[in-house]
Amino acid sequence: MTWVLEDVRKDGLGTKLLHDFEQEAIARGSTHVFTTSFTFQAPGFYERHGYQELFRWEGLPTPGAADIHFRKELVDL
């Protein structure tokens, strides 16, 4: 799990960490990766980086929120 502090968001750190993670996954033979994000966290960040929503659990962890599960194919990178 990774969390980027709010005061350093938009500086590219999250994008760099995600890119480095994906490159290491490719180096280890992975063809796809999964991640999750609550609706109040960063689902848009993952969507902007090519992650596609697989499903969501409404009402988790609290009413009005959802736990969103994403997948990204790595073979196209």
N, CA, C and O atoms as a Tripos MOL2 file, in Angstrom:
@<TRIPOS>MOLECULE
protein
  308   307    77     0     0
PROTEIN
NO_CHARGES

@<TRIPOS>ATOM
      1 N           0.8450   -1.1780    0.0000 N.3       1 MET1
      2 CA          0.0000    0.0000    0.0000 C.3       1 MET1
      3 C           0.8880    1.2390    0.0000 C.2       1 MET1
      4 O           1.9370    1.2750    0.6440 O.2       1 MET1
      5 N           0.4510    2.2320   -0.7250 N.am      2 THR2
      6 CA          1.2140    3.4650   -0.8220 C.3       2 THR2
      7 C           0.2930    4.6490   -0.5700 C.2       2 THR2
      8 O          -0.8550    4.6670   -1.0150 O.2       2 THR2
      9 N           0.8030    5.6190    0.1360 N.am      3 TRP3
     10 CA          0.0460    6.8410    0.3820 C.3       3 TRP3
     11 C           0.9900    8.0020    0.1580 C.2       3 TRP3
     12 O           2.0760    8.0410    0.7380 O.2       3 TRP3
     13 N           0.5880    8.9550   -0.6830 N.am      4 VAL4
     14 CA          1.3930   10.1470   -0.9450 C.3       4 VAL4
     15 C           0.7720   11.2990   -0.1620 C.2       4 VAL4
     16 O          -0.4170   11.5820   -0.3070 O.2       4 VAL4
     17 N           1.5630   11.9510    0.6530 N.am      5 LEU5
     18 CA          1.0640   13.0640    1.4580 C.3       5 LEU5
     19 C           0.4730   14.1560    0.5790 C.2       5 LEU5
     20 O           0.9670   14.4380   -0.5130 O.2       5 LEU5
     21 N          -0.5800   14.7530    1.0760 N.am      6 GLU6
     22 CA         -1.3160   15.7470    0.2880 C.3       6 GLU6
     23 C          -0.4460   16.9220   -0.1600 C.2       6 GLU6
     24 O          -0.6190   17.4280   -1.2690 O.2       6 GLU6
     25 N           0.4860   17.3590    0.6890 N.am      7 ASP7
     26 CA          1.2940   18.5310    0.3450 C.3       7 ASP7
     27 C           2.3250   18.2620   -0.7500 C.2       7 ASP7
     28 O           2.9330   19.2060   -1.2560 O.2       7 ASP7
     29 N           2.5400   16.9970   -1.1320 N.am      8 VAL8
     30 CA          3.4680   16.7010   -2.2290 C.3       8 VAL8
     31 C           2.7670   16.0550   -3.4240 C.2       8 VAL8
     32 O           3.4220   15.6200   -4.3700 O.2       8 VAL8
     33 N           1.4470   15.9940   -3.3780 N.am      9 ARG9
     34 CA          0.7040   15.4860   -4.5420 C.3       9 ARG9
     35 C           0.8040   16.5120   -5.6630 C.2       9 ARG9
     36 O           1.0440   17.6940   -5.4170 O.2       9 ARG9
     37 N           0.6230   16.0640   -6.8580 N.am     10 LYS10
     38 CA          0.7240   16.8920   -8.0660 C.3      10 LYS10
     39 C           2.1680   17.2050   -8.4240 C.2      10 LYS10
     40 O           2.4110   17.9460   -9.3760 O.2      10 LYS10
     41 N           3.1320   16.6620   -7.6890 N.am     11 ASP11
     42 CA          4.5560   16.8560   -8.0020 C.3      11 ASP11
     43 C           5.1150   15.7020   -8.8180 C.2      11 ASP11
     44 O           6.2950   15.7120   -9.1700 O.2      11 ASP11
     45 N           4.2860   14.7000   -9.1280 N.am     12 GLY12
     46 CA          4.7380   13.5800   -9.9370 C.3      12 GLY12
     47 C           5.2570   12.3920   -9.1490 C.2      12 GLY12
     48 O           5.6290   11.3810   -9.7450 O.2      12 GLY12
     49 N           5.2930   12.4840   -7.8250 N.am     13 LEU13
     50 CA          5.8240   11.3900   -7.0240 C.3      13 LEU13
     51 C           4.9710   10.1290   -7.1640 C.2      13 LEU13
     52 O           5.5100    9.0390   -7.3520 O.2      13 LEU13
     53 N           3.6570   10.2650   -7.0740 N.am     14 GLY14
     54 CA          2.7760    9.1070   -7.2180 C.3      14 GLY14
     55 C           2.9210    8.4510   -8.5760 C.2      14 GLY14
     56 O           2.9560    7.2250   -8.6800 O.2      14 GLY14
     57 N           3.0080    9.2690   -9.6230 N.am     15 THR15
     58 CA          3.1820    8.7460  -10.9810 C.3      15 THR15
     59 C           4.4980    7.9980  -11.0960 C.2      15 THR15
     60 O           4.5480    6.9300  -11.7060 O.2      15 THR15
     61 N           5.5690    8.5420  -10.5190 N.am     16 LYS16
     62 CA          6.8710    7.8700  -10.5630 C.3      16 LYS16
     63 C           6.8250    6.5430   -9.8140 C.2      16 LYS16
     64 O           7.3190    5.5310  -10.3110 O.2      16 LYS16
     65 N           6.2370    6.5420   -8.6290 N.am     17 LEU17
     66 CA          6.1420    5.3070   -7.8560 C.3      17 LEU17
     67 C           5.3440    4.2480   -8.6100 C.2      17 LEU17
     68 O           5.7350    3.0810   -8.6530 O.2      17 LEU17
     69 N           4.2280    4.6550   -9.2020 N.am     18 LEU18
     70 CA          3.3970    3.7130   -9.9490 C.3      18 LEU18
     71 C           4.1420    3.1730  -11.1730 C.2      18 LEU18
     72 O           4.1030    1.9740  -11.4510 O.2      18 LEU18
     73 N           4.8120    4.0540  -11.8910 N.am     19 HIS19
     74 CA          5.5950    3.6340  -13.0590 C.3      19 HIS19
     75 C           6.6920    2.6440  -12.6590 C.2      19 HIS19
     76 O           6.8730    1.6140  -13.3070 O.2      19 HIS19
     77 N           7.4190    2.9650  -11.5890 N.am     20 ASP20
     78 CA          8.4860    2.0760  -11.1330 C.3      20 ASP20
     79 C           7.9280    0.7130  -10.7220 C.2      20 ASP20
     80 O           8.5280   -0.3220  -11.0150 O.2      20 ASP20
     81 N           6.7820    0.7150  -10.0460 N.am     21 PHE21
     82 CA          6.1330   -0.5280   -9.6510 C.3      21 PHE21
     83 C           5.7550   -1.3490  -10.8840 C.2      21 PHE21
     84 O           6.0100   -2.5530  -10.9350 O.2      21 PHE21
     85 N           5.1520   -0.6990  -11.8720 N.am     22 GLU22
     86 CA          4.7360   -1.4090  -13.0890 C.3      22 GLU22
     87 C           5.9350   -1.9760  -13.8390 C.2      22 GLU22
     88 O           5.8670   -3.0950  -14.3480 O.2      22 GLU22
     89 N           7.0230   -1.2320  -13.9150 N.am     23 GLN23
     90 CA          8.2160   -1.7070  -14.5990 C.3      23 GLN23
     91 C           8.8090   -2.9100  -13.8770 C.2      23 GLN23
     92 O           9.2700   -3.8510  -14.5230 O.2      23 GLN23
     93 N           8.8030   -2.8930  -12.5630 N.am     24 GLU24
     94 CA          9.3100   -4.0380  -11.7990 C.3      24 GLU24
     95 C           8.3990   -5.2470  -11.9850 C.2      24 GLU24
     96 O           8.8810   -6.3750  -12.0850 O.2      24 GLU24
     97 N           7.0950   -5.0220  -12.0310 N.am     25 ALA25
     98 CA          6.1570   -6.1230  -12.2680 C.3      25 ALA25
     99 C           6.4120   -6.7600  -13.6340 C.2      25 ALA25
    100 O           6.3850   -7.9840  -13.7620 O.2      25 ALA25
    101 N           6.6580   -5.9370  -14.6490 N.am     26 ILE26
    102 CA          6.9790   -6.4460  -15.9900 C.3      26 ILE26
    103 C           8.2770   -7.2470  -15.9520 C.2      26 ILE26
    104 O           8.3660   -8.3290  -16.5320 O.2      26 ILE26
    105 N           9.2770   -6.7090  -15.2660 N.am     27 ALA27
    106 CA         10.5680   -7.3920  -15.1710 C.3      27 ALA27
    107 C          10.4320   -8.7630  -14.5040 C.2      27 ALA27
    108 O          11.2230   -9.6690  -14.7660 O.2      27 ALA27
    109 N           9.4300   -8.9050  -13.6460 N.am     28 ARG28
    110 CA          9.2070  -10.1720  -12.9420 C.3      28 ARG28
    111 C           8.2370  -11.0790  -13.7000 C.2      28 ARG28
    112 O           7.8700  -12.1470  -13.2090 O.2      28 ARG28
    113 N           7.8230  -10.6580  -14.8900 N.am     29 GLY29
    114 CA          6.9830  -11.4970  -15.7300 C.3      29 GLY29
    115 C           5.4880  -11.2850  -15.6050 C.2      29 GLY29
    116 O           4.7120  -12.0580  -16.1670 O.2      29 GLY29
    117 N           5.0630  -10.2610  -14.8830 N.am     30 SER30
    118 CA          3.6280  -10.0020  -14.7340 C.3      30 SER30
    119 C           3.0550   -9.4440  -16.0310 C.2      30 SER30
    120 O           3.7200   -8.6840  -16.7360 O.2      30 SER30
    121 N           1.8410   -9.8160  -16.3370 N.am     31 THR31
    122 CA          1.1590   -9.3070  -17.5290 C.3      31 THR31
    123 C           0.0440   -8.3280  -17.1800 C.2      31 THR31
    124 O          -0.4730   -7.6330  -18.0540 O.2      31 THR31
    125 N          -0.3260   -8.2750  -15.9040 N.am     32 HIS32
    126 CA         -1.3360   -7.3290  -15.4520 C.3      32 HIS32
    127 C          -1.1760   -7.1130  -13.9430 C.2      32 HIS32
    128 O          -0.5610   -7.9210  -13.2470 O.2      32 HIS32
    129 N          -1.7340   -6.0230  -13.4650 N.am     33 VAL33
    130 CA         -1.6780   -5.6960  -12.0370 C.3      33 VAL33
    131 C          -3.0660   -5.2680  -11.5760 C.2      33 VAL33
    132 O          -3.9120   -4.8620  -12.3730 O.2      33 VAL33
    133 N          -3.2690   -5.3700  -10.2730 N.am     34 PHE34
    134 CA         -4.5220   -4.9780   -9.6490 C.3      34 PHE34
    135 C          -4.2440   -3.9730   -8.5430 C.2      34 PHE34
    136 O          -3.1670   -3.9800   -7.9470 O.2      34 PHE34
    137 N          -5.2150   -3.1110   -8.2700 N.am     35 THR35
    138 CA         -5.1310   -2.2130   -7.1290 C.3      35 THR35
    139 C          -6.5450   -1.8680   -6.6760 C.2      35 THR35
    140 O          -7.5190   -2.1370   -7.3800 O.2      35 THR35
    141 N          -6.6430   -1.2810   -5.5130 N.am     36 THR36
    142 CA         -7.9300   -0.8220   -5.0020 C.3      36 THR36
    143 C          -7.7860    0.6060   -4.5120 C.2      36 THR36
    144 O          -6.6930    1.0560   -4.1660 O.2      36 THR36
    145 N          -8.9090    1.3090   -4.4880 N.am     37 SER37
    146 CA         -8.9410    2.6640   -3.9570 C.3      37 SER37
    147 C         -10.3510    2.9480   -3.4630 C.2      37 SER37
    148 O         -11.3280    2.6160   -4.1340 O.2      37 SER37
    149 N         -10.4560    3.5530   -2.3090 N.am     38 PHE38
    150 CA        -11.7650    4.0160   -1.8680 C.3      38 PHE38
    151 C         -12.1400    5.2550   -2.6780 C.2      38 PHE38
    152 O         -11.2660    5.9600   -3.1830 O.2      38 PHE38
    153 N         -13.4230    5.5140   -2.8000 N.am     39 THR39
    154 CA        -13.8720    6.6650   -3.5960 C.3      39 THR39
    155 C         -13.3380    7.9830   -3.0530 C.2      39 THR39
    156 O         -13.2200    8.9490   -3.8080 O.2      39 THR39
    157 N         -13.0130    8.0510   -1.7730 N.am     40 PHE40
    158 CA        -12.4910    9.2940   -1.1910 C.3      40 PHE40
    159 C         -10.9720    9.3650   -1.2610 C.2      40 PHE40
    160 O         -10.3680   10.2970   -0.7290 O.2      40 PHE40
    161 N         -10.3530    8.3900   -1.9130 N.am     41 GLN41
    162 CA         -8.9060    8.4060   -2.0730 C.3      41 GLN41
    163 C          -8.5470    8.8570   -3.4880 C.2      41 GLN41
    164 O          -8.7140   10.0330   -3.8100 O.2      41 GLN41
    165 N          -8.0590    7.9530   -4.3440 N.am     42 ALA42
    166 CA         -7.5030    8.3790   -5.6280 C.3      42 ALA42
    167 C          -7.9540    7.5370   -6.8170 C.2      42 ALA42
    168 O          -7.1140    7.1660   -7.6370 O.2      42 ALA42
    169 N          -9.2460    7.2170   -6.9470 N.am     43 PRO43
    170 CA         -9.6290    6.4020   -8.1060 C.3      43 PRO43
    171 C          -9.3230    7.0870   -9.4390 C.2      43 PRO43
    172 O          -8.9540    6.4140  -10.4020 O.2      43 PRO43
    173 N          -9.4680    8.3910   -9.5100 N.am     44 GLY44
    174 CA         -9.1670    9.1250  -10.7370 C.3      44 GLY44
    175 C          -7.7040    9.0230  -11.1370 C.2      44 GLY44
    176 O          -7.3820    8.9840  -12.3250 O.2      44 GLY44
    177 N          -6.8250    8.9810  -10.1560 N.am     45 PHE45
    178 CA         -5.3920    8.8350  -10.4170 C.3      45 PHE45
    179 C          -5.1320    7.5470  -11.1800 C.2      45 PHE45
    180 O          -4.4150    7.5470  -12.1810 O.2      45 PHE45
    181 N          -5.7130    6.4480  -10.7100 N.am     46 TYR46
    182 CA         -5.4910    5.1610  -11.3780 C.3      46 TYR46
    183 C          -6.1360    5.1270  -12.7610 C.2      46 TYR46
    184 O          -5.5580    4.5770  -13.7000 O.2      46 TYR46
    185 N          -7.3030    5.6990  -12.8920 N.am     47 GLU47
    186 CA         -7.9580    5.7540  -14.2070 C.3      47 GLU47
    187 C          -7.1060    6.5410  -15.1980 C.2      47 GLU47
    188 O          -6.9820    6.1410  -16.3560 O.2      47 GLU47
    189 N          -6.5240    7.6430  -14.7670 N.am     48 ARG48
    190 CA         -5.6590    8.4480  -15.6450 C.3      48 ARG48
    191 C          -4.4170    7.6830  -16.0840 C.2      48 ARG48
    192 O          -3.8130    8.0090  -17.1050 O.2      48 ARG48
    193 N          -4.0370    6.6680  -15.3170 N.am     49 HIS49
    194 CA         -2.8550    5.8710  -15.6350 C.3      49 HIS49
    195 C          -3.2080    4.5310  -16.2700 C.2      49 HIS49
    196 O          -2.4090    3.5960  -16.2480 O.2      49 HIS49
    197 N          -4.4020    4.4450  -16.8310 N.am     50 GLY50
    198 CA         -4.7520    3.2750  -17.6220 C.3      50 GLY50
    199 C          -5.4050    2.1340  -16.8770 C.2      50 GLY50
    200 O          -5.6210    1.0720  -17.4610 O.2      50 GLY50
    201 N          -5.7250    2.3130  -15.6190 N.am     51 TYR51
    202 CA         -6.3910    1.2660  -14.8480 C.3      51 TYR51
    203 C          -7.8830    1.2980  -15.1490 C.2      51 TYR51
    204 O          -8.4810    2.3690  -15.2560 O.2      51 TYR51
    205 N          -8.4730    0.1280  -15.2830 N.am     52 GLN52
    206 CA         -9.8940    0.0100  -15.5760 C.3      52 GLN52
    207 C         -10.6130   -0.5940  -14.3780 C.2      52 GLN52
    208 O         -10.1430   -1.5520  -13.7660 O.2      52 GLN52
    209 N         -11.7550   -0.0140  -14.0620 N.am     53 GLU53
    210 CA        -12.5330   -0.5080  -12.9320 C.3      53 GLU53
    211 C         -13.1030   -1.8880  -13.2440 C.2      53 GLU53
    212 O         -13.7310   -2.0960  -14.2820 O.2      53 GLU53
    213 N         -12.8740   -2.8220  -12.3290 N.am     54 LEU54
    214 CA        -13.4350   -4.1690  -12.4400 C.3      54 LEU54
    215 C         -14.7810   -4.2490  -11.7240 C.2      54 LEU54
    216 O         -15.7700   -4.7310  -12.2750 O.2      54 LEU54
    217 N         -14.7930   -3.7690  -10.4960 N.am     55 PHE55
    218 CA        -16.0210   -3.7500   -9.7140 C.3      55 PHE55
    219 C         -15.8460   -2.8310   -8.5160 C.2      55 PHE55
    220 O         -14.7370   -2.4020   -8.1980 O.2      55 PHE55
    221 N         -16.9560   -2.5400   -7.8640 N.am     56 ARG56
    222 CA        -16.9060   -1.7330   -6.6570 C.3      56 ARG56
    223 C         -17.8790   -2.2940   -5.6320 C.2      56 ARG56
    224 O         -18.9360   -2.8290   -5.9670 O.2      56 ARG56
    225 N         -17.4860   -2.1530   -4.3720 N.am     57 TRP57
    226 CA        -18.3560   -2.5370   -3.2600 C.3      57 TRP57
    227 C         -18.8780   -1.2640   -2.6420 C.2      57 TRP57
    228 O         -18.1430   -0.5340   -1.9760 O.2      57 TRP57
    229 N         -20.1480   -1.0020   -2.8630 N.am     58 GLU58
    230 CA        -20.7800    0.1870   -2.2930 C.3      58 GLU58
    231 C         -20.9270    0.0340   -0.7820 C.2      58 GLU58
    232 O         -21.1000   -1.0710   -0.2670 O.2      58 GLU58
    233 N         -20.8560    1.1470   -0.0960 N.am     59 GLY59
    234 CA        -21.0380    1.1440    1.3520 C.3      59 GLY59
    235 C         -19.8190    0.7410    2.1490 C.2      59 GLY59
    236 O         -19.9020    0.5530    3.3630 O.2      59 GLY59
    237 N         -18.6730    0.6030    1.4720 N.am     60 LEU60
    238 CA        -17.4260    0.2650    2.1670 C.3      60 LEU60
    239 C         -16.4230    1.3820    1.9980 C.2      60 LEU60
    240 O         -16.2880    1.8610    0.8720 O.2      60 LEU60
    241 N         -15.7310    1.8280    2.9690 N.am     61 PRO61
    242 CA        -15.7990    1.3640    4.3430 C.3      61 PRO61
    243 C         -16.9260    2.0160    5.1540 C.2      61 PRO61
    244 O         -17.1630    1.6410    6.3020 O.2      61 PRO61
    245 N         -17.6110    2.9820    4.5590 N.am     62 THR62
    246 CA        -18.7000    3.6790    5.2510 C.3      62 THR62
    247 C         -19.8410    3.9110    4.2690 C.2      62 THR62
    248 O         -19.6240    3.8690    3.0580 O.2      62 THR62
    249 N         -21.0310    4.1500    4.7580 N.am     63 PRO63
    250 CA        -22.1300    4.5000    3.8520 C.3      63 PRO63
    251 C         -21.7690    5.7280    3.0140 C.2      63 PRO63
    252 O         -21.1940    6.6890    3.5250 O.2      63 PRO63
    253 N         -22.1080    5.6910    1.7380 N.am     64 GLY64
    254 CA        -21.7950    6.8020    0.8400 C.3      64 GLY64
    255 C         -20.4340    6.6950    0.1710 C.2      64 GLY64
    256 O         -20.1150    7.5010   -0.7040 O.2      64 GLY64
    257 N         -19.6290    5.7230    0.5610 N.am     65 ALA65
    258 CA        -18.3110    5.4990   -0.0520 C.3      65 ALA65
    259 C         -18.3330    4.1350   -0.7420 C.2      65 ALA65
    260 O         -19.2830    3.3660   -0.5980 O.2      65 ALA65
    261 N         -17.2760    3.8530   -1.4870 N.am     66 ALA66
    262 CA        -17.1490    2.5540   -2.1490 C.3      66 ALA66
    263 C         -15.6870    2.1500   -2.2200 C.2      66 ALA66
    264 O         -14.7910    2.9940   -2.2360 O.2      66 ALA66
    265 N         -15.4650    0.8520   -2.2620 N.am     67 ASP67
    266 CA        -14.1450    0.2600   -2.4360 C.3      67 ASP67
    267 C         -14.0720   -0.1820   -3.9020 C.2      67 ASP67
    268 O         -14.7680   -1.1130   -4.3070 O.2      67 ASP67
    269 N         -13.2260    0.4900   -4.6940 N.am     68 ILE68
    270 CA        -13.1500    0.2450   -6.1300 C.3      68 ILE68
    271 C         -11.9210   -0.6110   -6.4390 C.2      68 ILE68
    272 O         -10.8230   -0.3400   -5.9520 O.2      68 ILE68
    273 N         -12.1230   -1.6400   -7.2500 N.am     69 HIS69
    274 CA        -11.0410   -2.5430   -7.6430 C.3      69 HIS69
    275 C         -10.7150   -2.3090   -9.1170 C.2      69 HIS69
    276 O         -11.6060   -2.2690   -9.9650 O.2      69 HIS69
    277 N          -9.4190   -2.1560   -9.4050 N.am     70 PHE70
    278 CA         -8.9330   -1.8360  -10.7430 C.3      70 PHE70
    279 C          -7.9790   -2.9110  -11.2480 C.2      70 PHE70
    280 O          -7.3860   -3.6580  -10.4700 O.2      70 PHE70
    281 N          -7.8480   -2.9690  -12.5700 N.am     71 ARG71
    282 CA         -6.8900   -3.8540  -13.2370 C.3      71 ARG71
    283 C          -6.2410   -3.0680  -14.3770 C.2      71 ARG71
    284 O          -6.8780   -2.2240  -15.0080 O.2      71 ARG71
    285 N          -4.9680   -3.3590  -14.6280 N.am     72 LYS72
    286 CA         -4.2660   -2.7740  -15.7670 C.3      72 LYS72
    287 C          -3.4700   -3.8580  -16.4600 C.2      72 LYS72
    288 O          -2.7510   -4.6280  -15.8220 O.2      72 LYS72
    289 N          -3.6060   -3.9100  -17.7800 N.am     73 GLU73
    290 CA         -2.8000   -4.8170  -18.5940 C.3      73 GLU73
    291 C          -1.4120   -4.1940  -18.7720 C.2      73 GLU73
    292 O          -1.2980   -3.0080  -19.0820 O.2      73 GLU73
    293 N          -0.3790   -4.9800  -18.5800 N.am     74 LEU74
    294 CA          0.9860   -4.4700  -18.7140 C.3      74 LEU74
    295 C           1.6130   -4.8200  -20.0470 C.2      74 LEU74
    296 O           2.6760   -4.2940  -20.3760 O.2      74 LEU74
    297 N           0.9960   -5.6840  -20.8180 N.am     75 VAL75
    298 CA          1.6050   -6.1200  -22.0630 C.3      75 VAL75
    299 C           1.7090   -4.9970  -23.0850 C.2      75 VAL75
    300 O           2.5150   -5.0890  -24.0110 O.2      75 VAL75
    301 N           0.9070   -3.9300  -22.9430 N.am     76 ASP76
    302 CA          0.9220   -2.8260  -23.8920 C.3      76 ASP76
    303 C           1.9210   -1.7410  -23.5290 C.2      76 ASP76
    304 O           2.0870   -0.7810  -24.2820 O.2      76 ASP76
    305 N           2.5970   -1.8770  -22.3790 N.am     77 LEU77
    306 CA          3.5200   -0.8110  -21.9300 C.3      77 LEU77
    307 C           4.8160   -0.8510  -22.7070 C.2      77 LEU77
    308 O           5.7060   -0.0340  -22.4670 O.2      77 LEU77
@<TRIPOS>BOND
     1     1     2 1
     2     2     3 1
     3     3     4 2
     4     3     5 am
     5     5     6 1
     6     6     7 1
     7     7     8 2
     8     7     9 am
     9     9    10 1
    10    10    11 1
    11    11    12 2
    12    11    13 am
    13    13    14 1
    14    14    15 1
    15    15    16 2
    16    15    17 am
    17    17    18 1
    18    18    19 1
    19    19    20 2
    20    19    21 am
    21    21    22 1
    22    22    23 1
    23    23    24 2
    24    23    25 am
    25    25    26 1
    26    26    27 1
    27    27    28 2
    28    27    29 am
    29    29    30 1
    30    30    31 1
    31    31    32 2
    32    31    33 am
    33    33    34 1
    34    34    35 1
    35    35    36 2
    36    35    37 am
    37    37    38 1
    38    38    39 1
    39    39    40 2
    40    39    41 am
    41    41    42 1
    42    42    43 1
    43    43    44 2
    44    43    45 am
    45    45    46 1
    46    46    47 1
    47    47    48 2
    48    47    49 am
    49    49    50 1
    50    50    51 1
    51    51    52 2
    52    51    53 am
    53    53    54 1
    54    54    55 1
    55    55    56 2
    56    55    57 am
    57    57    58 1
    58    58    59 1
    59    59    60 2
    60    59    61 am
    61    61    62 1
    62    62    63 1
    63    63    64 2
    64    63    65 am
    65    65    66 1
    66    66    67 1
    67    67    68 2
    68    67    69 am
    69    69    70 1
    70    70    71 1
    71    71    72 2
    72    71    73 am
    73    73    74 1
    74    74    75 1
    75    75    76 2
    76    75    77 am
    77    77    78 1
    78    78    79 1
    79    79    80 2
    80    79    81 am
    81    81    82 1
    82    82    83 1
    83    83    84 2
    84    83    85 am
    85    85    86 1
    86    86    87 1
    87    87    88 2
    88    87    89 am
    89    89    90 1
    90    90    91 1
    91    91    92 2
    92    91    93 am
    93    93    94 1
    94    94    95 1
    95    95    96 2
    96    95    97 am
    97    97    98 1
    98    98    99 1
    99    99   100 2
   100    99   101 am
   101   101   102 1
   102   102   103 1
   103   103   104 2
   104   103   105 am
   105   105   106 1
   106   106   107 1
   107   107   108 2
   108   107   109 am
   109   109   110 1
   110   110   111 1
   111   111   112 2
   112   111   113 am
   113   113   114 1
   114   114   115 1
   115   115   116 2
   116   115   117 am
   117   117   118 1
   118   118   119 1
   119   119   120 2
   120   119   121 am
   121   121   122 1
   122   122   123 1
   123   123   124 2
   124   123   125 am
   125   125   126 1
   126   126   127 1
   127   127   128 2
   128   127   129 am
   129   129   130 1
   130   130   131 1
   131   131   132 2
   132   131   133 am
   133   133   134 1
   134   134   135 1
   135   135   136 2
   136   135   137 am
   137   137   138 1
   138   138   139 1
   139   139   140 2
   140   139   141 am
   141   141   142 1
   142   142   143 1
   143   143   144 2
   144   143   145 am
   145   145   146 1
   146   146   147 1
   147   147   148 2
   148   147   149 am
   149   149   150 1
   150   150   151 1
   151   151   152 2
   152   151   153 am
   153   153   154 1
   154   154   155 1
   155   155   156 2
   156   155   157 am
   157   157   158 1
   158   158   159 1
   159   159   160 2
   160   159   161 am
   161   161   162 1
   162   162   163 1
   163   163   164 2
   164   163   165 am
   165   165   166 1
   166   166   167 1
   167   167   168 2
   168   167   169 am
   169   169   170 1
   170   170   171 1
   171   171   172 2
   172   171   173 am
   173   173   174 1
   174   174   175 1
   175   175   176 2
   176   175   177 am
   177   177   178 1
   178   178   179 1
   179   179   180 2
   180   179   181 am
   181   181   182 1
   182   182   183 1
   183   183   184 2
   184   183   185 am
   185   185   186 1
   186   186   187 1
   187   187   188 2
   188   187   189 am
   189   189   190 1
   190   190   191 1
   191   191   192 2
   192   191   193 am
   193   193   194 1
   194   194   195 1
   195   195   196 2
   196   195   197 am
   197   197   198 1
   198   198   199 1
   199   199   200 2
   200   199   201 am
   201   201   202 1
   202   202   203 1
   203   203   204 2
   204   203   205 am
   205   205   206 1
   206   206   207 1
   207   207   208 2
   208   207   209 am
   209   209   210 1
   210   210   211 1
   211   211   212 2
   212   211   213 am
   213   213   214 1
   214   214   215 1
   215   215   216 2
   216   215   217 am
   217   217   218 1
   218   218   219 1
   219   219   220 2
   220   219   221 am
   221   221   222 1
   222   222   223 1
   223   223   224 2
   224   223   225 am
   225   225   226 1
   226   226   227 1
   227   227   228 2
   228   227   229 am
   229   229   230 1
   230   230   231 1
   231   231   232 2
   232   231   233 am
   233   233   234 1
   234   234   235 1
   235   235   236 2
   236   235   237 am
   237   237   238 1
   238   238   239 1
   239   239   240 2
   240   239   241 am
   241   241   242 1
   242   242   243 1
   243   243   244 2
   244   243   245 am
   245   245   246 1
   246   246   247 1
   247   247   248 2
   248   247   249 am
   249   249   250 1
   250   250   251 1
   251   251   252 2
   252   251   253 am
   253   253   254 1
   254   254   255 1
   255   255   256 2
   256   255   257 am
   257   257   258 1
   258   258   259 1
   259   259   260 2
   260   259   261 am
   261   261   262 1
   262   262   263 1
   263   263   264 2
   264   263   265 am
   265   265   266 1
   266   266   267 1
   267   267   268 2
   268   267   269 am
   269   269   270 1
   270   270   271 1
   271   271   272 2
   272   271   273 am
   273   273   274 1
   274   274   275 1
   275   275   276 2
   276   275   277 am
   277   277   278 1
   278   278   279 1
   279   279   280 2
   280   279   281 am
   281   281   282 1
   282   282   283 1
   283   283   284 2
   284   283   285 am
   285   285   286 1
   286   286   287 1
   287   287   288 2
   288   287   289 am
   289   289   290 1
   290   290   291 1
   291   291   292 2
   292   291   293 am
   293   293   294 1
   294   294   295 1
   295   295   296 2
   296   295   297 am
   297   297   298 1
   298   298   299 1
   299   299   300 2
   300   299   301 am
   301   301   302 1
   302   302   303 1
   303   303   304 2
   304   303   305 am
   305   305   306 1
   306   306   307 1
   307   307   308 2
@<TRIPOS>SUBSTRUCTURE
     1 MET1         2 RESIDUE 1 A MET
     2 THR2         6 RESIDUE 1 A THR
     3 TRP3        10 RESIDUE 1 A TRP
     4 VAL4        14 RESIDUE 1 A VAL
     5 LEU5        18 RESIDUE 1 A LEU
     6 GLU6        22 RESIDUE 1 A GLU
     7 ASP7        26 RESIDUE 1 A ASP
     8 VAL8        30 RESIDUE 1 A VAL
     9 ARG9        34 RESIDUE 1 A ARG
    10 LYS10       38 RESIDUE 1 A LYS
    11 ASP11       42 RESIDUE 1 A ASP
    12 GLY12       46 RESIDUE 1 A GLY
    13 LEU13       50 RESIDUE 1 A LEU
    14 GLY14       54 RESIDUE 1 A GLY
    15 THR15       58 RESIDUE 1 A THR
    16 LYS16       62 RESIDUE 1 A LYS
    17 LEU17       66 RESIDUE 1 A LEU
    18 LEU18       70 RESIDUE 1 A LEU
    19 HIS19       74 RESIDUE 1 A HIS
    20 ASP20       78 RESIDUE 1 A ASP
    21 PHE21       82 RESIDUE 1 A PHE
    22 GLU22       86 RESIDUE 1 A GLU
    23 GLN23       90 RESIDUE 1 A GLN
    24 GLU24       94 RESIDUE 1 A GLU
    25 ALA25       98 RESIDUE 1 A ALA
    26 ILE26      102 RESIDUE 1 A ILE
    27 ALA27      106 RESIDUE 1 A ALA
    28 ARG28      110 RESIDUE 1 A ARG
    29 GLY29      114 RESIDUE 1 A GLY
    30 SER30      118 RESIDUE 1 A SER
    31 THR31      122 RESIDUE 1 A THR
    32 HIS32      126 RESIDUE 1 A HIS
    33 VAL33      130 RESIDUE 1 A VAL
    34 PHE34      134 RESIDUE 1 A PHE
    35 THR35      138 RESIDUE 1 A THR
    36 THR36      142 RESIDUE 1 A THR
    37 SER37      146 RESIDUE 1 A SER
    38 PHE38      150 RESIDUE 1 A PHE
    39 THR39      154 RESIDUE 1 A THR
    40 PHE40      158 RESIDUE 1 A PHE
    41 GLN41      162 RESIDUE 1 A GLN
    42 ALA42      166 RESIDUE 1 A ALA
    43 PRO43      170 RESIDUE 1 A PRO
    44 GLY44      174 RESIDUE 1 A GLY
    45 PHE45      178 RESIDUE 1 A PHE
    46 TYR46      182 RESIDUE 1 A TYR
    47 GLU47      186 RESIDUE 1 A GLU
    48 ARG48      190 RESIDUE 1 A ARG
    49 HIS49      194 RESIDUE 1 A HIS
    50 GLY50      198 RESIDUE 1 A GLY
    51 TYR51      202 RESIDUE 1 A TYR
    52 GLN52      206 RESIDUE 1 A GLN
    53 GLU53      210 RESIDUE 1 A GLU
    54 LEU54      214 RESIDUE 1 A LEU
    55 PHE55      218 RESIDUE 1 A PHE
    56 ARG56      222 RESIDUE 1 A ARG
    57 TRP57      226 RESIDUE 1 A TRP
    58 GLU58      230 RESIDUE 1 A GLU
    59 GLY59      234 RESIDUE 1 A GLY
    60 LEU60      238 RESIDUE 1 A LEU
    61 PRO61      242 RESIDUE 1 A PRO
    62 THR62      246 RESIDUE 1 A THR
    63 PRO63      250 RESIDUE 1 A PRO
    64 GLY64      254 RESIDUE 1 A GLY
    65 ALA65      258 RESIDUE 1 A ALA
    66 ALA66      262 RESIDUE 1 A ALA
    67 ASP67      266 RESIDUE 1 A ASP
    68 ILE68      270 RESIDUE 1 A ILE
    69 HIS69      274 RESIDUE 1 A HIS
    70 PHE70      278 RESIDUE 1 A PHE
    71 ARG71      282 RESIDUE 1 A ARG
    72 LYS72      286 RESIDUE 1 A LYS
    73 GLU73      290 RESIDUE 1 A GLU
    74 LEU74      294 RESIDUE 1 A LEU
    75 VAL75      298 RESIDUE 1 A VAL
    76 ASP76      302 RESIDUE 1 A ASP
    77 LEU77      306 RESIDUE 1 A LEU
